[in-house]
């Protein structure tokens, strides 16, 4: 349980940091064009789903095949709690670290 939580926190921090980095780049249209709290939370929610749902894909260029595993009802249903957990961790990191750094002038 402890290593799982640690991994979720690390992944959450990486996602939040990448989102903050992307906000400063003009070539990231989704984050910059819709720079609102709703758009940021939507992107964060999508990234939480991607990082925690457990669906894996493998592409074999030589064979021209894409294999997707973990896409079953039995794995998706319990993943809802994991998605919520990851989203909450990301929000806590943003509110507790990134916003504080901005308010104290540590970041641009």
C-alpha positions as CSV (number, residue, x, y, z in Angstrom):
1,X,0.0,0.0,0.0
2,X,2.8,2.4,0.9
3,X,4.7,2.0,-2.4
4,X,1.4,2.3,-4.3
5,X,0.7,5.6,-2.6
6,X,4.2,6.8,-3.2
7,X,3.9,6.0,-6.9
8,X,0.6,7.8,-7.1
9,X,2.1,10.9,-5.5
10,X,5.1,10.9,-7.8
11,X,3.0,10.4,-10.9
12,X,0.6,13.2,-9.6
13,X,3.5,15.6,-9.2
14,X,4.9,14.8,-12.6
15,X,1.5,15.4,-14.2
16,X,0.9,18.7,-12.4
17,X,4.5,19.9,-13.2
18,X,4.1,19.0,-16.9
19,X,0.7,20.8,-17.0
20,X,2.3,23.9,-15.5
21,X,5.2,23.7,-17.9
22,X,2.8,23.3,-20.9
23,X,0.9,26.4,-19.8
24,X,3.9,28.5,-20.7
25,X,4.4,27.0,-24.1
26,X,2.6,28.5,-27.1
27,X,2.7,25.3,-29.1
28,X,0.4,23.5,-26.6
29,X,-3.0,24.7,-27.9
30,X,-5.4,22.9,-25.6
31,X,-3.9,24.2,-22.4
32,X,-3.2,27.7,-23.7
33,X,-6.4,28.3,-25.7
34,X,-8.7,27.2,-22.9
35,X,-6.6,28.5,-20.0
36,X,-9.4,28.3,-17.4
37,X,-10.0,26.3,-14.2
38,X,-12.5,24.1,-15.9
39,X,-10.2,23.3,-18.9
40,X,-7.3,22.6,-16.5
41,X,-9.3,20.3,-14.4
42,X,-10.6,18.5,-17.5
43,X,-7.1,17.9,-18.7
44,X,-6.0,16.8,-15.2
45,X,-9.0,14.4,-15.1
46,X,-8.1,12.9,-18.4
47,X,-4.4,12.5,-17.3
48,X,-5.6,10.9,-14.1
49,X,-7.6,8.3,-16.1
50,X,-4.7,7.6,-18.3
51,X,-2.2,7.2,-15.4
52,X,-4.4,5.0,-13.3
53,X,-6.8,2.9,-15.3
54,X,-4.4,0.1,-16.2
55,X,-5.1,-0.2,-19.9
56,X,-1.9,-1.0,-21.8
57,X,-1.2,-0.9,-25.5
58,X,1.6,-2.4,-27.5
59,X,2.2,-1.7,-31.2
60,X,4.2,-4.0,-33.4
61,X,5.3,-2.1,-36.5
62,X,6.7,-5.1,-38.3
63,X,3.4,-7.0,-38.0
64,X,1.2,-4.0,-38.2
65,X,-0.7,-4.9,-35.1
66,X,-1.9,-3.1,-32.0
67,X,-2.6,-5.2,-28.9
68,X,-4.6,-3.6,-26.1
69,X,-4.8,-5.4,-22.8
70,X,-6.6,-4.7,-19.5
71,X,-9.8,-3.5,-21.2
72,X,-12.3,-5.6,-19.4
73,X,-15.3,-4.7,-17.3
74,X,-13.7,-6.5,-14.3
75,X,-10.7,-4.1,-14.5
76,X,-12.4,-0.9,-15.5
77,X,-15.0,-0.9,-12.7
78,X,-12.5,-1.0,-9.8
79,X,-10.4,1.5,-11.6
80,X,-12.9,4.2,-10.9
81,X,-11.7,4.5,-7.3
82,X,-8.1,4.7,-8.6
83,X,-9.0,7.5,-11.1
84,X,-10.7,9.5,-8.3
85,X,-7.7,8.9,-6.0
86,X,-5.2,10.1,-8.7
87,X,-7.3,13.1,-9.5
88,X,-7.5,14.1,-5.8
89,X,-3.7,13.7,-5.4
90,X,-3.1,15.9,-8.4
91,X,-5.5,18.6,-7.1
92,X,-3.8,18.4,-3.7
93,X,-0.4,18.8,-5.2
94,X,-1.5,21.7,-7.3
95,X,-3.3,23.5,-4.5
96,X,-0.7,22.7,-1.9
97,X,2.5,23.1,-3.8
98,X,2.1,24.9,-7.2
99,X,-0.3,27.6,-6.1
100,X,1.7,28.2,-2.9
101,X,4.9,28.6,-5.0
102,X,3.2,31.1,-7.3
103,X,1.8,33.1,-4.4
104,X,5.3,33.3,-2.8
105,X,6.9,34.2,-6.0
106,X,9.0,31.0,-6.4
107,X,7.8,30.4,-10.0
108,X,7.1,32.6,-13.0
